Amino acid sequence: MAIDEKNEAALNRILSFLFKDETKLAEKGNKTILINGTMDLVIQSENDNWTIVDYKTDICFSKDMDRKLRRDYTSQLEGYKILFEEIMREKNIKVDNLLFYSTFNDRVIDIYGKVLI
């Protein structure tokens, strides 16, 4: 999906996650921004809740692995959410859950702090 001036609201939301302080500079610079990534898993539940799961293979022996994943990758998952909702806009789909699955410690972690499994 191309995000261009026709989808300026979506572009601005994405830029706010990617560039934080540089958002205004990127917008004023009239730069083309390429976002490359793959959503590992998108789940639609029976009650029409949508979840995006991102597998993480980071190896970390710290007790704060969950916090490290949230710190390093929350903006990535939030970007996936924005793009997925934009792609599915005509169907009015909203993502309810953003999760990491850590292959290293075999846990599912909500990006907002809950360890689910």
Helices and strands as residue ranges (DSSP letters): G 5-7, H 8-19, G 20-22, H 23-28, E 41-44, E 50-56, H 65-87, G 89-91, E 95-102, E 107-110
